Amino acid sequence: MATIEPASGRSGSAEEALNASDADFKPWSAEQAREWRAAHPPMSPWPVVGWQAVAGLAVVLVALVWSGGMTSVTYSAAYGVLAAWVPAVLFARMVARRMRRQASPHGALMALMVGEGIKVALTVALLLAAPKILAQVHWLALLAGFVVTIKAAWVALWLKSAKRRSARTE
């Protein structure tokens, strides 16, 4: 197994690195920070939400075909999609608004934490309300719609990062 030497050429433990003085730290100039921001633009949350909508629609269509037109299975799948997608849209709106404001890092982190809390609470409330809203719940179809929609977000983020990596290597 190869050992990676620190940039300064010294070897040491993690404790030594934590206790290192601020003399090793060199702040960037405004130009260096501008260049970094140009090379790493913020990612919009809307493409992720769009991929979730496409994946959710695909699940609903598969449920419609697979069930032979049974409306309760199709409605359950659609409800599962909406239970994942509606909170994601609200969260994306909050994130997009925060990105436009260019607020402090502390404020941005707090907004993300509050937004994620609201998203989770709304998702749980929608899932708990399913038996009251739907006449007949097919839980497998509902969970399939929910899980595929949630996982579509991760696939969209992975595709976006792979695209960025390939653009940087070219």
Secondary structure as a PSIPRED ss2 file (coil, helix, strand):
# PSIPRED VFORMAT (PSIPRED V4.0)

   1 M C   1.000  0.000  0.000
   2 A C   1.000  0.000  0.000
   3 T C   1.000  0.000  0.000
   4 I C   1.000  0.000  0.000
   5 E C   1.000  0.000  0.000
   6 P C   1.000  0.000  0.000
   7 A C   1.000  0.000  0.000
   8 S C   1.000  0.000  0.000
   9 G C   1.000  0.000  0.000
  10 R C   1.000  0.000  0.000
  11 S C   1.000  0.000  0.000
  12 G C   1.000  0.000  0.000
  13 S C   1.000  0.000  0.000
  14 A H   0.000  1.000  0.000
  15 E H   0.000  1.000  0.000
  16 E H   0.000  1.000  0.000
  17 A H   0.000  1.000  0.000
  18 L H   0.000  1.000  0.000
  19 N C   1.000  0.000  0.000
  20 A C   1.000  0.000  0.000
  21 S C   1.000  0.000  0.000
  22 D H   0.000  1.000  0.000
  23 A H   0.000  1.000  0.000
  24 D H   0.000  1.000  0.000
  25 F C   1.000  0.000  0.000
  26 K C   1.000  0.000  0.000
  27 P C   1.000  0.000  0.000
  28 W C   1.000  0.000  0.000
  29 S C   1.000  0.000  0.000
  30 A H   0.000  1.000  0.000
  31 E H   0.000  1.000  0.000
  32 Q H   0.000  1.000  0.000
  33 A H   0.000  1.000  0.000
  34 R H   0.000  1.000  0.000
  35 E H   0.000  1.000  0.000
  36 W H   0.000  1.000  0.000
  37 R H   0.000  1.000  0.000
  38 A H   0.000  1.000  0.000
  39 A H   0.000  1.000  0.000
  40 H C   1.000  0.000  0.000
  41 P C   1.000  0.000  0.000
  42 P C   1.000  0.000  0.000
  43 M C   1.000  0.000  0.000
  44 S C   1.000  0.000  0.000
  45 P C   1.000  0.000  0.000
  46 W H   0.000  1.000  0.000
  47 P H   0.000  1.000  0.000
  48 V H   0.000  1.000  0.000
  49 V H   0.000  1.000  0.000
  50 G H   0.000  1.000  0.000
  51 W H   0.000  1.000  0.000
  52 Q H   0.000  1.000  0.000
  53 A H   0.000  1.000  0.000
  54 V H   0.000  1.000  0.000
  55 A H   0.000  1.000  0.000
  56 G H   0.000  1.000  0.000
  57 L H   0.000  1.000  0.000
  58 A H   0.000  1.000  0.000
  59 V H   0.000  1.000  0.000
  60 V H   0.000  1.000  0.000
  61 L H   0.000  1.000  0.000
  62 V H   0.000  1.000  0.000
  63 A H   0.000  1.000  0.000
  64 L H   0.000  1.000  0.000
  65 V H   0.000  1.000  0.000
  66 W H   0.000  1.000  0.000
  67 S C   1.000  0.000  0.000
  68 G C   1.000  0.000  0.000
  69 G C   1.000  0.000  0.000
  70 M C   1.000  0.000  0.000
  71 T H   0.000  1.000  0.000
  72 S H   0.000  1.000  0.000
  73 V H   0.000  1.000  0.000
  74 T H   0.000  1.000  0.000
  75 Y H   0.000  1.000  0.000
  76 S H   0.000  1.000  0.000
  77 A H   0.000  1.000  0.000
  78 A H   0.000  1.000  0.000
  79 Y H   0.000  1.000  0.000
  80 G H   0.000  1.000  0.000
  81 V H   0.000  1.000  0.000
  82 L H   0.000  1.000  0.000
  83 A H   0.000  1.000  0.000
  84 A H   0.000  1.000  0.000
  85 W H   0.000  1.000  0.000
  86 V H   0.000  1.000  0.000
  87 P H   0.000  1.000  0.000
  88 A H   0.000  1.000  0.000
  89 V H   0.000  1.000  0.000
  90 L H   0.000  1.000  0.000
  91 F H   0.000  1.000  0.000
  92 A H   0.000  1.000  0.000
  93 R H   0.000  1.000  0.000
  94 M H   0.000  1.000  0.000
  95 V H   0.000  1.000  0.000
  96 A H   0.000  1.000  0.000
  97 R H   0.000  1.000  0.000
  98 R H   0.000  1.000  0.000
  99 M H   0.000  1.000  0.000
 100 R H   0.000  1.000  0.000
 101 R H   0.000  1.000  0.000
 102 Q C   1.000  0.000  0.000
 103 A C   1.000  0.000  0.000
 104 S C   1.000  0.000  0.000
 105 P H   0.000  1.000  0.000
 106 H H   0.000  1.000  0.000
 107 G H   0.000  1.000  0.000
 108 A H   0.000  1.000  0.000
 109 L H   0.000  1.000  0.000
 110 M H   0.000  1.000  0.000
 111 A H   0.000  1.000  0.000
 112 L H   0.000  1.000  0.000
 113 M H   0.000  1.000  0.000
 114 V H   0.000  1.000  0.000
 115 G H   0.000  1.000  0.000
 116 E H   0.000  1.000  0.000
 117 G H   0.000  1.000  0.000
 118 I H   0.000  1.000  0.000
 119 K H   0.000  1.000  0.000
 120 V H   0.000  1.000  0.000
 121 A H   0.000  1.000  0.000
 122 L H   0.000  1.000  0.000
 123 T H   0.000  1.000  0.000
 124 V H   0.000  1.000  0.000
 125 A H   0.000  1.000  0.000
 126 L H   0.000  1.000  0.000
 127 L H   0.000  1.000  0.000
 128 L H   0.000  1.000  0.000
 129 A H   0.000  1.000  0.000
 130 A H   0.000  1.000  0.000
 131 P H   0.000  1.000  0.000
 132 K H   0.000  1.000  0.000
 133 I H   0.000  1.000  0.000
 134 L C   1.000  0.000  0.000
 135 A C   1.000  0.000  0.000
 136 Q C   1.000  0.000  0.000
 137 V C   1.000  0.000  0.000
 138 H C   1.000  0.000  0.000
 139 W H   0.000  1.000  0.000
 140 L H   0.000  1.000  0.000
 141 A H   0.000  1.000  0.000
 142 L H   0.000  1.000  0.000
 143 L H   0.000  1.000  0.000
 144 A H   0.000  1.000  0.000
 145 G H   0.000  1.000  0.000
 146 F H   0.000  1.000  0.000
 147 V H   0.000  1.000  0.000
 148 V H   0.000  1.000  0.000
 149 T H   0.000  1.000  0.000
 150 I H   0.000  1.000  0.000
 151 K H   0.000  1.000  0.000
 152 A H   0.000  1.000  0.000
 153 A H   0.000  1.000  0.000
 154 W H   0.000  1.000  0.000
 155 V H   0.000  1.000  0.000
 156 A H   0.000  1.000  0.000
 157 L H   0.000  1.000  0.000
 158 W H   0.000  1.000  0.000
 159 L H   0.000  1.000  0.000
 160 K H   0.000  1.000  0.000
 161 S H   0.000  1.000  0.000
 162 A H   0.000  1.000  0.000
 163 K H   0.000  1.000  0.000
 164 R H   0.000  1.000  0.000
 165 R H   0.000  1.000  0.000
 166 S H   0.000  1.000  0.000
 167 A H   0.000  1.000  0.000
 168 R H   0.000  1.000  0.000
 169 T H   0.000  1.000  0.000
 170 E C   1.000  0.000  0.000
